Amino acid sequence: MSRFLCVHGHFYQPPRENPWTGLIDPQESAAPFADWNERITAECYAPNVTPRAVAADGTLREFPSNYSRMSFNFGPTLLAWLEVYGPDVYRAVLAADRESRERFGGHGSALAQAYNHMILPLASARDRETQVYWGIRDFEHRFGRSPEGMWLPEAAVDLPTLETLARQGLRFTILAPQQAARARRFADPDWTDVRGGRIDPRIPYEVRLPSGRRIALFFYDGPLSHAVAFGELQRGGEHLAYRLEALFSERPEPQLAHIATDGETYGHHHRYGEVALAVALDAIERGGRARLTNYAEYLTLHPPQHEVEIAERTSWSCAHGLGRWTEDCSCRTAPHPGWTQAWRAPLREALDWLRDGLARRFEQFGSPLLGDPWRARDHAIEIVLDPSPRSTEDFLRRHAARTLAPADQRAALALLEMQRYAMLMYTSCGWFFDDPSGLETRQIIRYAGRALEIAAGLGGEDLEAPFVRLLELARSNVAASGHGRQIYEALRMTSGARTPDGSDT
C-alpha cells in the first residue's frame, strides 16, 4: 500500500478557572450548560468516543471511537478539566491512544501540546522552554509514554520554536501549507519557491536547524481542511471519504493525504460532525484504496526525502503572520462595524512588562530559596500534576537551596504559583477575539491579577500601579467596558481577589 490517509483534530479549551477559587464561574453564554467546557464536552468530546447514527433501516449504528482512528492532540488544560469533570471521556481518550498503538505499528495517535496555548514565537525564551517541557511532562503523566510530536498553539512557528521542540526530543509538528517558504529534494541544489500554499502536502519534510538538529514537518492539505472546518461535513461522511481519497496523485511513490482542523469541528461547530467523520473513516477502511495511519507511523515508514524552509513567524489562523496576537491586523471573529482591535498591542505590551517584573521578583526572592529558580519552575509541573504533600515535599527536597523552614517553603511555592499564572496570562485566546471585554481576554487579565497579588504578598517594588496604567491604553469597543484598567478593576471586585493587606475586596 502506497496511499496513506490521516485526519488530525486539535482538541483544546483554554484554562477557564477562577484563579482565586480554582473553579469555573458560571458562563451564561454557554447556556443551558454551566460553562463552555461542559457544553463542548456534551456536543463534541463525548460523542466522538462512540459515534452513533440511525441507519437507513431505522436501526442504531455504533462506530468505533474516532480518537482511535485519527490523529489528535488534547490540550493539557482541557485534559486536566476532563479528568475531574468528564472522567469517562478522559479515560476513553487515553484508551484510544493505546488502541492506536496497536493499530499503527506501535505509534500512538496522540500528540503533545505546548502547555497553555501560548504563542511560542512571541514568548520569552524561558517561557517557550517551559511551555514545551510542561507539555511533554503532562503528556507523559497522562498517556504513559513519551510524545513523538507536538501541536504548536495556532501552529505559530519560527526557528527558535522548532529548535526548542527538537532539543527536547520531539520528532515532528504539523503546519499549514502557507507556512512553507521553499523546498527541495535532499539531493537537489536548487530550491523551489512554495510560498502561498504551493507546497506538496502529500510528503513529509525536514527542517535543518541552525544548531544542526533536525525536525520533520507535515503540511496539511489547506483547501480541504478549510472546507471541512466551514461546512463540508454537512454533505455527509461518504462525501468526506471521497474528498479525502481524491487528494492523492497518480504517482506510484508513497503519499500521505491529510487534513487538520480544530477537533471541535466534529460535533460542536457542526452538529453530528462526529458521525460524518466516523462514516468517512469507516468507508476508507472498507474501501481498501488507502490505509489509515498517523503521523508518527508514517514518518517511521517513509522518512523525509525533502528539505523545507519555513515562512518565519507565521500561524494557521492569521493571514498576517502573528498579527492576531500583536496588532490590529483586521483578523476578527465577527463583523462589528466601527470596531478596532488596536487594543491587542497595548495588552501585550502591558503583559510583557509585567512578565519581566515578575521574573525579577522571582529571581530576587527565589534564588535564596530554590537555588536555580528557573530549573525549579520547569520541574514544578510535577506538583501541578500531583500537588499532594508527599510530592511537594519531594520536590522541595530536590530543588531547595537549603533546608527550608515552613514559612520559606510556603514562599517558594508561592513564587512558583506566581510564575504559573505569569504563563497562563499569555493564553492565546486572550487576543484571538474582537474585544478585551470578552470572556477570554478577561480571563487572562484575571491571571495577571492573581500573579500580581502573589507578588505583592512577597514584598518589593509595586508592580500593579504601572501595570494598570499600561492597561489603560487597551481600549474596549464597548463603551460600558472602557479600557483595560477598568476591566481589571471590575474583575478584582468580582473574582474573590484580595487587597495587598490581605482583606477581601
DOMI-416149 format. One line per 5 residues: number of its first residue (from 0); their letters; for each residue x, y, z of C-alpha. Coordinates in pm, 1 decimal, padded with zeros to 6 digits, always signed. Layout:
N
NUM	A	X/Y/Z | ...
This chain:
505
0	MSRFL	+00000.0/+00000.0/+00000.0 | +00144.3/+00336.8/-00103.9 | -00155.0/+00554.3/-00019.3 | -00197.6/+00661.1/+00341.2 | -00458.1/+00885.7/+00496.2
5	CVHGH	-00471.6/+01079.5/+00823.7 | -00721.1/+01318.2/+00984.6 | -00589.3/+01535.4/+01267.6 | -00807.2/+01705.8/+01528.0 | -00677.7/+01979.3/+01759.5
10	FYQPP	-00895.0/+01945.7/+02070.5 | -00846.1/+02235.6/+02307.3 | -01009.6/+02460.5/+02561.8 | -00826.6/+02740.7/+02741.1 | -00786.6/+02739.2/+03119.1
15	RENPW	-01112.3/+02888.0/+03246.4 | -01081.2/+02851.0/+03624.9 | -01116.2/+03148.4/+03855.2 | -00760.1/+03174.3/+03991.7 | -00890.0/+03257.9/+04338.8
20	TGLID	-01131.1/+02964.4/+04369.5 | -00996.8/+02703.9/+04126.9 | -01348.1/+02666.2/+03983.5 | -01502.9/+02784.6/+03658.4 | -01750.4/+03062.6/+03723.3
25	PQESA	-02092.7/+03022.2/+03556.7 | -02078.5/+03130.0/+03191.1 | -02419.9/+03246.2/+03073.3 | -02319.6/+03235.0/+02707.7 | -02282.5/+02855.1/+02737.2
30	APFAD	-02646.4/+02803.1/+02844.8 | -02811.7/+02566.2/+02902.6 | -02479.6/+02432.8/+03033.5 | -02291.7/+02583.3/+03326.5 | -01982.5/+02666.3/+03120.6
35	WNERI	-01829.0/+02615.7/+02779.5 | -01622.5/+02313.6/+02883.2 | -01940.3/+02129.5/+02983.1 | -02121.8/+02229.3/+02666.7 | -01844.7/+02132.2/+02425.2
40	TAECY	-01787.3/+01804.7/+02608.0 | -02153.6/+01716.8/+02555.7 | -02153.1/+01828.0/+02191.3 | -01811.1/+01702.7/+02081.5 | -01568.3/+01527.8/+02315.5
45	APNVT	-01814.6/+01266.1/+02441.8 | -01987.2/+01192.1/+02106.2 | -01651.4/+01123.6/+01939.1 | -01589.4/+00840.5/+02186.3 | -01877.9/+00634.4/+02042.4
50	PRAVA	-02032.8/+00797.3/+01734.6 | -02388.2/+00678.7/+01673.3 | -02613.1/+00717.9/+01369.9 | -02953.3/+00590.5/+01263.1 | -02914.8/+00358.5/+00963.9
55	ADGTL	-03148.6/+00355.7/+00663.7 | -03344.0/+00065.4/+00812.3 | -03405.8/+00260.8/+01132.0 | -03157.1/+00069.0/+01345.9 | -02895.1/+00246.6/+01554.1
60	REFPS	-02545.1/+00206.4/+01418.3 | -02249.8/+00247.6/+01653.5 | -01897.5/+00321.2/+01529.6 | -01557.7/+00271.7/+01693.7 | -01402.1/+00567.2/+01871.1
65	NYSRM	-01296.6/+00836.5/+01626.3 | -00999.3/+00907.1/+01851.7 | -00854.6/+00559.8/+01790.2 | -00858.4/+00604.3/+01411.3 | -00747.6/+00966.4/+01376.1
70	SFNFG	-00452.0/+01176.7/+01487.2 | -00528.2/+01413.4/+01772.7 | -00399.0/+01635.6/+02046.8 | -00583.3/+01735.2/+02361.4 | -00458.3/+02048.5/+02534.4
75	PTLLA	-00324.4/+01985.8/+02887.3 | -00566.8/+02233.2/+03044.5 | -00859.5/+02053.0/+02880.8 | -00734.5/+01711.4/+02990.2 | -00693.7/+01837.8/+03347.5
80	WLEVY	-01057.4/+01951.5/+03345.4 | -01183.7/+01630.2/+03184.4 | -01000.0/+01418.1/+03440.5 | -01220.2/+01571.5/+03711.9 | -01544.6/+01665.9/+03535.3
85	GPDVY	-01555.8/+01422.7/+03242.1 | -01371.2/+01114.1/+03368.5 | -01538.7/+00873.4/+03125.2 | -01431.0/+01084.1/+02828.5 | -01085.9/+01131.4/+02980.2
90	RAVLA	-01032.1/+00756.8/+03018.5 | -01165.8/+00695.4/+02667.5 | -00914.9/+00939.4/+02515.8 | -00625.4/+00765.9/+02691.9 | -00760.2/+00426.1/+02587.1
95	ADRES	-00790.0/+00542.3/+02225.4 | -00421.0/+00627.7/+02220.7 | -00340.3/+00277.4/+02345.4 | -00565.8/+00128.7/+02076.8 | -00398.6/+00341.9/+01810.2
100	RERFG	-00060.0/+00199.4/+01907.3 | -00189.4/-00147.2/+01824.7 | -00340.1/-00020.8/+01500.4 | -00046.9/+00190.5/+01380.7 | +00268.7/-00010.5/+01434.0
105	GHGSA	+00331.9/+00084.7/+01795.5 | +00289.8/+00457.3/+01734.9 | +00021.7/+00634.6/+01936.0 | -00200.7/+00888.6/+01763.8 | -00193.9/+01144.1/+02045.6
110	LAQAY	+00038.0/+01444.0/+02013.6 | +00151.8/+01668.2/+02295.1 | +00072.0/+02040.6/+02301.7 | +00260.9/+02337.3/+02444.8 | +00110.6/+02369.1/+02790.6
115	NHMIL	-00141.9/+02654.8/+02797.4 | -00159.2/+02750.5/+02429.5 | +00088.1/+03038.1/+02446.6 | +00200.6/+03175.9/+02109.1 | +00556.3/+03044.3/+02125.2
120	PLASA	+00727.7/+03277.5/+01873.8 | +00606.3/+03571.1/+02087.0 | +00715.5/+03413.0/+02415.7 | +01034.5/+03477.8/+02606.1 | +01299.6/+03209.9/+02559.4
125	RDRET	+01240.5/+03089.7/+02915.9 | +00863.5/+03067.6/+02871.2 | +00899.3/+02885.2/+02540.7 | +01127.7/+02628.4/+02702.5 | +00894.6/+02576.3/+02998.7
130	QVYWG	+00579.6/+02557.0/+02785.2 | +00725.4/+02276.5/+02574.1 | +00871.5/+02099.1/+02878.3 | +00541.4/+02116.7/+03068.8 | +00352.6/+01994.8/+02761.7
135	IRDFE	+00580.4/+01691.6/+02733.0 | +00571.0/+01607.0/+03103.9 | +00191.7/+01648.1/+03117.8 | +00160.3/+01413.3/+02821.0 | +00387.6/+01152.1/+02978.6
140	HRFGR	+00194.7/+01169.7/+03304.7 | -00137.7/+01106.2/+03131.9 | -00058.4/+00882.4/+02835.6 | +00221.7/+00679.3/+02993.8 | +00462.9/+00730.3/+02705.5
145	SPEGM	+00681.7/+00997.1/+02551.7 | +00521.7/+01204.6/+02275.7 | +00669.4/+01184.8/+01928.2 | +00513.7/+01508.2/+01802.0 | +00375.7/+01832.2/+01940.0
150	WLPEA	+00097.1/+02060.2/+01823.3 | +00206.4/+02423.5/+01827.6 | -00061.0/+02665.4/+01954.9 | -00225.4/+02823.2/+01648.7 | +00051.5/+02641.7/+01455.8
155	AVDLP	+00257.7/+02955.2/+01526.6 | +00616.5/+02886.0/+01431.0 | +00965.4/+03026.1/+01399.7 | +01310.1/+02868.7/+01405.4 | +01367.3/+02917.7/+01781.5
160	TLETL	+01040.8/+02731.1/+01844.0 | +01146.2/+02441.3/+01621.8 | +01485.2/+02438.5/+01794.8 | +01308.7/+02404.6/+02129.2 | +01099.6/+02111.8/+02007.3
165	ARQGL	+01399.0/+01932.4/+01857.5 | +01618.3/+01995.9/+02162.5 | +01353.4/+01840.8/+02385.5 | +01335.0/+01526.5/+02172.5 | +01025.2/+01581.1/+01958.1
170	RFTIL	+01027.9/+01435.0/+01607.8 | +00770.5/+01644.4/+01422.6 | +00497.1/+01904.4/+01416.2 | +00214.6/+01998.3/+01177.6 | +00182.4/+02327.7/+00990.1
175	APQQA	-00045.0/+02493.5/+00735.6 | +00069.1/+02494.6/+00371.0 | +00112.0/+02872.9/+00366.7 | +00378.9/+02836.9/+00636.6 | +00630.8/+02688.5/+00393.5
180	ARARR	+00870.5/+02920.6/+00208.8 | +01078.5/+02696.8/-00017.2 | +01155.4/+02327.2/-00057.1 | +01383.7/+02087.7/-00241.3 | +01486.7/+01723.0/-00258.9
185	FADPD	+01784.8/+01641.9/-00042.0 | +01999.5/+01577.2/-00348.3 | +01881.5/+01885.8/-00537.4 | +02097.1/+02200.4/-00509.5 | +01813.6/+02425.4/-00623.3
190	WTDVR	+01523.2/+02541.5/-00407.8 | +01163.7/+02577.3/-00527.6 | +00960.0/+02871.9/-00402.5 | +00642.9/+02730.5/-00247.2 | +00506.3/+03039.4/-00076.0
195	GGRID	+00133.9/+03099.5/-00094.4 | +00043.4/+02742.0/-00003.9 | +00206.3/+02582.3/-00309.1 | +00393.4/+02310.9/-00118.4 | +00302.5/+01948.1/-00189.5
200	PRIPY	+00129.4/+01835.0/+00132.8 | +00145.6/+01464.0/+00047.5 | +00504.9/+01411.0/+00162.0 | +00692.5/+01482.9/+00486.3 | +00969.2/+01740.1/+00500.2
205	EVRLP	+01272.7/+01800.4/+00715.2 | +01397.8/+02130.1/+00853.9 | +01770.6/+02156.8/+00913.1 | +01803.4/+02392.3/+01206.5 | +02085.5/+02638.5/+01278.0
210	SGRRI	+02202.8/+02422.4/+01570.3 | +02248.8/+02122.5/+01342.2 | +01939.8/+01949.9/+01479.2 | +01661.3/+01835.2/+01250.2 | +01285.3/+01808.8/+01282.7
215	ALFFY	+01018.4/+01677.6/+01045.9 | +00722.8/+01886.5/+00930.2 | +00389.4/+01782.3/+00783.3 | +00191.4/+02045.4/+00590.3 | -00177.8/+01957.0/+00585.6
220	DGPLS	-00399.2/+01999.1/+00279.1 | -00524.0/+02356.0/+00310.5 | -00829.4/+02368.4/+00081.6 | -00991.9/+02051.6/+00214.7 | -00910.0/+02133.4/+00577.4
225	HAVAF	-01078.4/+02470.2/+00530.7 | -01377.6/+02309.5/+00359.9 | -01422.3/+02060.0/+00643.9 | -01393.3/+02331.5/+00907.2 | -01650.2/+02551.1/+00734.1
230	GELQR	-01921.9/+02322.0/+00606.2 | -01805.4/+02018.0/+00408.7 | -01923.5/+01782.0/+00683.5 | -02281.8/+01879.4/+00608.4 | -02255.8/+01677.3/+00287.6
235	GGEHL	-02202.2/+01356.3/+00485.5 | -01930.7/+01107.3/+00565.3 | -01930.1/+00922.6/+00233.3 | -01865.4/+01250.4/+00056.0 | -01586.2/+01334.2/+00300.3
240	AYRLE	-01423.6/+00997.4/+00229.9 | -01444.1/+01071.3/-00142.9 | -01285.3/+01413.9/-00095.8 | -01004.9/+01271.0/+00116.9 | -00922.4/+00995.8/-00131.4
245	ALFSE	-00929.1/+01249.7/-00415.0 | -00624.2/+01419.3/-00261.3 | -00389.5/+01151.3/-00397.2 | -00199.8/+01196.8/-00721.5 | -00135.4/+00920.0/-00975.7
250	RPEPQ	+00234.2/+00889.6/-00893.4 | +00338.9/+00548.9/-00753.0 | +00551.5/+00681.4/-00466.4 | +00412.7/+00669.9/-00110.3 | +00174.0/+00955.7/-00036.2
255	LAHIA	+00001.8/+01086.1/+00274.5 | -00331.9/+01262.0/+00226.9 | -00410.7/+01450.9/+00545.6 | -00615.8/+01733.9/+00687.1 | -00607.6/+01921.2/+01017.8
260	TDGET	-00882.3/+02122.3/+01184.8 | -00998.9/+02213.8/+01530.8 | -01127.2/+01892.7/+01685.0 | -01440.1/+02079.4/+01787.6 | -01534.9/+02078.0/+01418.0
265	YGHHH	-01666.0/+01727.3/+01477.7 | -01980.7/+01786.9/+01679.5 | -01957.0/+02134.9/+01831.0 | -01904.9/+02357.7/+01528.5 | -02105.6/+02118.0/+01310.3
270	RYGEV	-02380.7/+01910.5/+01468.5 | -02330.7/+01540.0/+01400.4 | -01987.4/+01614.4/+01259.8 | -01855.4/+01323.7/+01464.7 | -02087.9/+01092.2/+01271.0
275	ALAVA	-01969.2/+01225.7/+00935.5 | -01609.5/+01165.6/+01043.0 | -01688.0/+00814.0/+01166.3 | -01867.4/+00727.1/+00841.9 | -01574.2/+00863.9/+00640.1
280	LDAIE	-01313.1/+00666.6/+00834.7 | -01527.3/+00354.0/+00806.8 | -01570.0/+00397.8/+00431.3 | -01196.8/+00444.8/+00383.3 | -01116.0/+00131.5/+00582.9
285	RGGRA	-01377.5/-00076.0/+00398.0 | -01282.0/+00059.4/+00056.2 | -00920.3/-00051.4/+00075.3 | -00796.9/+00223.1/-00158.4 | -00593.6/+00388.8/+00118.3
290	RLTNY	-00473.5/+00289.9/+00462.3 | -00540.3/+00497.1/+00771.7 | -00225.9/+00598.5/+00957.6 | -00094.5/+00858.4/+01196.9 | +00196.2/+01096.1/+01156.9
295	AEYLT	+00444.4/+00907.0/+01374.2 | +00386.6/+00578.0/+01193.8 | +00409.6/+00738.5/+00851.3 | +00729.9/+00919.9/+00946.6 | +00886.3/+00589.9/+01050.9
300	LHPPQ	+00772.8/+00407.9/+00736.4 | +00859.6/+00690.3/+00497.1 | +01120.2/+00934.1/+00633.5 | +01153.7/+01272.2/+00460.8 | +01332.2/+01290.8/+00128.4
305	HEVEI	+01276.5/+01665.0/+00100.8 | +01400.5/+01967.2/+00290.6 | +01189.9/+02275.1/+00365.1 | +01241.5/+02625.3/+00495.1 | +00954.5/+02776.3/+00690.7
310	AERTS	+00792.0/+03114.7/+00649.7 | +00907.5/+03267.0/+00978.1 | +00665.3/+03389.1/+01244.9 | +00350.2/+03258.7/+01078.2 | +00042.0/+03072.3/+01201.1
315	WSCAH	-00254.0/+02877.7/+01067.7 | -00519.6/+03130.0/+01173.5 | -00381.7/+03472.3/+01080.2 | -00309.7/+03584.2/+00725.3 | -00073.0/+03845.9/+00867.4
320	GLGRW	+00171.9/+03614.2/+01039.6 | +00128.8/+03671.7/+01412.8 | -00072.7/+03992.3/+01387.7 | -00377.3/+03841.9/+01554.2 | -00186.0/+03837.4/+01883.7
325	TEDCS	+00006.0/+04162.8/+01845.9 | -00185.0/+04426.1/+01649.5 | -00498.2/+04544.1/+01469.6 | -00433.4/+04318.3/+01170.4 | -00800.1/+04301.2/+01056.7
330	CRTAP	-00842.0/+03935.8/+01164.4 | -01157.0/+03904.3/+01372.3 | -01433.4/+03657.5/+01452.3 | -01737.9/+03867.6/+01358.7 | -01812.9/+04183.4/+01157.5
335	HPGWT	-01856.8/+04469.9/+01402.3 | -01878.4/+04797.4/+01205.1 | -01654.5/+05060.5/+01356.6 | -01470.8/+04822.2/+01587.0 | -01094.0/+04804.6/+01606.0
340	QAWRA	-00850.9/+04556.7/+01752.7 | -00594.8/+04824.2/+01834.1 | -00619.5/+04703.3/+02196.6 | -00413.4/+04395.2/+02117.3 | -00077.0/+04573.0/+02108.6
345	PLREA	-00104.1/+04760.7/+02441.3 | -00241.7/+04449.0/+02610.5 | +00063.6/+04250.5/+02504.0 | +00296.9/+04533.8/+02598.1 | +00140.4/+04551.0/+02944.5
350	LDWLR	+00172.3/+04177.6/+02997.4 | +00530.1/+04173.4/+02866.9 | +00617.1/+04448.7/+03115.5 | +00450.7/+04252.4/+03394.5 | +00620.2/+03927.2/+03293.7
355	DGLAR	+00961.1/+04091.8/+03315.9 | +00880.2/+04248.0/+03652.4 | +00759.8/+03915.5/+03787.7 | +01075.0/+03748.1/+03655.5 | +01290.2/+03992.3/+03853.1
360	RFEQF	+01081.2/+03924.8/+04162.3 | +01112.1/+03550.8/+04104.3 | +01489.8/+03566.6/+04081.7 | +01526.4/+03808.9/+04373.3 | +01320.0/+03605.4/+04617.4
365	GSPLL	+01354.5/+03265.0/+04455.7 | +01731.4/+03227.9/+04429.4 | +01791.4/+03211.5/+04808.8 | +01515.0/+02951.6/+04839.6 | +01534.5/+02741.7/+04523.6
370	GDPWR	+01893.7/+02770.1/+04410.8 | +01815.3/+02763.4/+04038.9 | +01462.5/+02908.1/+04033.2 | +01410.4/+02864.4/+03657.9 | +01505.2/+02497.7/+03669.0
375	ARDHA	+01266.7/+02462.7/+03962.1 | +00992.7/+02629.3/+03754.6 | +01044.1/+02378.2/+03475.1 | +01013.6/+02088.8/+03716.2 | +00718.5/+02244.1/+03901.5
380	IEIVL	+00488.7/+02068.7/+03654.4 | +00538.5/+01772.7/+03889.8 | +00347.7/+01945.2/+04170.8 | +00090.9/+02088.3/+03930.2 | +00008.8/+01731.8/+03826.0
385	DPSPR	+00042.6/+01591.1/+04177.7 | +00004.8/+01856.7/+04448.9 | -00002.9/+01602.2/+04730.3 | +00205.3/+01673.4/+05043.5 | +00438.5/+01386.2/+04960.4
390	STEDF	+00501.7/+01509.6/+04605.0 | +00550.8/+01867.4/+04725.1 | +00791.7/+01757.6/+04996.7 | +00993.8/+01555.1/+04747.7 | +01000.9/+01846.8/+04503.7
395	LRRHA	+01127.9/+02090.6/+04766.0 | +01389.1/+01844.0/+04887.9 | +01532.8/+01824.2/+04535.1 | +01515.1/+02193.2/+04447.5 | +01557.3/+02388.7/+04770.3
400	ARTLA	+01883.6/+02577.1/+04811.4 | +01891.2/+02467.3/+05176.4 | +01665.3/+02313.6/+05436.4 | +01363.1/+02541.7/+05433.1 | +01159.4/+02645.5/+05732.7
405	PADQR	+00781.3/+02613.4/+05683.9 | +00746.3/+02985.2/+05607.2 | +01020.3/+02961.0/+05344.1 | +00854.3/+02655.5/+05192.8 | +00530.9/+02849.8/+05157.0
410	AALAL	+00719.8/+03140.7/+04998.5 | +00894.8/+02911.6/+04749.0 | +00566.0/+02751.3/+04646.8 | +00400.4/+03093.0/+04618.6 | +00676.6/+03209.2/+04384.7
415	LEMQR	+00624.1/+02906.7/+04162.5 | +00248.7/+02964.3/+04163.9 | +00310.5/+03326.7/+04066.3 | +00512.0/+03206.8/+03768.7 | +00239.5/+02962.5/+03666.6
420	YAMLM	-00008.4/+03248.8/+03644.1 | +00253.0/+03457.0/+03461.6 | +00236.9/+03193.1/+03188.1 | -00139.6/+03139.0/+03196.3 | -00187.9/+03510.9/+03129.6
425	YTSCG	-00043.9/+03452.3/+02780.2 | -00308.4/+03200.2/+02671.3 | -00361.3/+03281.9/+02303.3 | -00740.3/+03315.6/+02324.1 | -00695.4/+03644.7/+02508.8
430	WFFDD	-00607.9/+03812.8/+02177.5 | -00799.0/+03595.4/+01931.4 | -01141.5/+03753.5/+01961.7 | -01269.3/+04101.8/+01893.9 | -01274.3/+04295.8/+02220.0
435	PSGLE	-01091.9/+04296.9/+02554.6 | -01425.6/+04284.2/+02736.5 | -01479.9/+03930.7/+02605.8 | -01466.7/+03620.0/+02820.4 | -01123.4/+03507.0/+02702.9
440	TRQII	-00942.0/+03839.1/+02747.0 | -01096.8/+03894.7/+03087.1 | -00967.8/+03552.1/+03184.5 | -00603.5/+03629.3/+03107.5 | -00635.3/+03963.9/+03286.9
445	RYAGR	-00757.6/+03768.0/+03589.1 | -00444.6/+03556.3/+03576.8 | -00233.1/+03869.1/+03566.6 | -00420.9/+03997.6/+03870.3 | -00358.9/+03679.0/+04064.7
450	ALEIA	+00013.2/+03686.7/+03979.9 | +00028.3/+04048.6/+04097.2 | -00146.0/+03960.0/+04421.4 | +00107.6/+03688.3/+04499.2 | +00394.7/+03922.8/+04411.2
455	AGLGG	+00257.4/+04193.2/+04641.0 | +00246.4/+03947.0/+04928.6 | +00617.6/+03881.3/+04889.5 | +00717.7/+04246.9/+04914.2 | +00938.1/+04457.2/+04688.7
460	EDLEA	+00855.3/+04711.5/+04419.8 | +00493.8/+04789.8/+04336.1 | +00409.1/+04629.0/+04003.8 | +00035.7/+04686.2/+03998.9 | +00021.8/+05065.3/+03954.2
465	PFVRL	+00249.5/+05077.2/+03645.6 | +00075.5/+04771.5/+03501.8 | -00275.0/+04915.3/+03520.9 | -00152.9/+05241.8/+03366.4 | -00034.1/+05041.2/+03067.7
470	LELAR	-00369.0/+04861.6/+03055.5 | -00547.8/+05194.3/+03014.1 | -00414.8/+05202.9/+02657.6 | -00608.9/+04885.7/+02569.6 | -00942.0/+05047.0/+02488.6
475	SNVAA	-01260.0/+04844.7/+02450.9 | -01502.6/+04890.2/+02162.4 | -01783.1/+04856.6/+02416.4 | -01840.3/+05194.2/+02580.3 | -01953.1/+05043.7/+02910.6
480	SGHGR	-01627.2/+04847.9/+02943.2 | -01399.4/+05147.3/+02896.5 | -01041.8/+05023.3/+02886.2 | -00816.7/+04752.7/+03024.4 | -00770.1/+04913.3/+03362.3
485	QIYEA	-01143.8/+04935.6/+03420.8 | -01183.8/+04573.1/+03314.5 | -00904.4/+04473.3/+03553.8 | -01052.3/+04664.3/+03846.1 | -01400.6/+04526.6/+03783.2
490	LRMTS	-01261.3/+04173.8/+03779.8 | -01081.6/+04228.4/+04108.6 | -01409.4/+04334.5/+04264.6 | -01591.6/+04022.0/+04149.8 | -01330.3/+03744.1/+04139.2
495	GARTP	-01250.7/+03693.0/+04506.3 | -00927.9/+03891.4/+04487.7 | -00767.0/+04027.0/+04799.3 | -00618.8/+04367.2/+04865.4 | -00246.3/+04393.5/+04946.0
500	DGSDT	-00329.6/+04390.7/+05321.0 | -00497.2/+04051.0/+05277.4 | -00858.8/+04159.5/+05316.9 | -01131.9/+04068.1/+05069.2 | -01213.3/+04330.9/+04808.4
